[in-house]
């Protein structure tokens, strides 16, 4: 009830981007009683939300017109800036844009520099997969201003952690997600090593799970999660573009070596058996 009290003044929320993460996030907000207008490049992905009570917009500009709050969950920096070209002229003064995408701090700051007067931006990328998005148990990493109504909406999505100025949430997301991706890759290779040495797979898994890589072991065998290999490769590339990271460069090479796995979950890195 306290969270809903914070957002009573929000009359319209536009949610742009209804992919693997965006759709369950939007559905969770809609189920919480928020007034949602949705848009997705592939319109078919938006129809289930429209059937559940959301207003379906034909374009990003139509979605954000008169919106108090704009939420974006888009695949990469290029998608974010392409949507921005359509959205920026349609934003009303006083609107607040919250980007939950994983696009890195450079794209967020570039977007902030293009905002019209009277519009503010918060970067709020999330940690957690589709199961946590659906239940409102994400970890929301916030950079930039966080007025009460915006905080109330983000608290519906999960636990909010303030990181600093605009771009800092996106920076921390790159650090955290690359630790996860790197950990999964290491566990997958360790399992393969155990297999090559003739050890029982269950034994290797159980003993790894007792040590510091326990979280990565859990993610390697997680059910109900979906983090496509292609998006993991994108996140690693955003990191390796910013610093010399030879280990992550090797991980990126692994992630891009088998195009047929691009839409498979990251756990597909583990050996069969």
Secondary structure, 3 states (H helix, E strand, C coil): CHHHHHCCCCCCEEEECCCCCHHHHHHHHHHCCCCEEEECCCCHHHHHHHHCCCEECCCHHHHHCCCCEEEECCCCHHHHHHHHHHHHHHCCCCCEEEECCCCHHHHHHHHHHHCCCCCEEEEEEEECCHHHHHHCCEEEEEEECCCHHHHHHHHHHEEEEEEECCCHHHHHHHHHHHHHHHHHHHHHHHHHHHHHCCCCHHHHHHHHCCCCCHHHHHHHCCCCCCCEHHHHHHHHHHHHCCCCCHHHHHHHHHHHCCHHHCCCEHHHHCCCC
